[in-house]
Amino acid sequence: MSQSRFNHVFLTQRVILLRTLQRMVNNHSTAEDLLQETYLRVTRALSERPIDHLEPFVYQTARNLALDHLRARRIQARTLQEDVPLDVLQGVAAPISTPEDATQAEQLLEHLSVSLGQLSPRQQQIFILSRLHGCSYQEIADQLAVSLSTVQKELKLIMAICVGVAERLDQP
């Protein structure tokens, strides 16, 4: 099966694939990303081996990517809920803040910055990719060539450090 044949199949099925992915992940932007990743993965697979039944392979690849994304999102949501106490989560973004709250938030940021600066380079990268760039655990694992479990454990440790900093500041 040639790349040009795949391009033709992909272009004719693109709209249907995109709708399918959107229904699965319930987000247009994510569906677009998954569609692009589908194209890349199928192209890579075609360069490695012949694929007899191209259309089903494309759909299965897209479906698997969407399921991986949903699984990672569930793990991330569960991990976030388990790692951070509810009162800490609720105190992060108060709708009305006083000058004292602002001062406390500034102190918290300073202490967090110091603590996060003491992390290993890999831990810092994991934290940045997760919390600042919004990458899924699987995306981080793939990008850093580590296991999903490593990413989860490192983030759990980092969140424990953050919670510890917040708790130390709350003590009189």
Summary of the structure (lengths in Angstrom):
residues: 172
radius of gyration: 21.2
end to end distance: 69.6
largest distance: 69.6
contacts: 455
relative contact order: 0.09
helix: 83%
strand: 0%
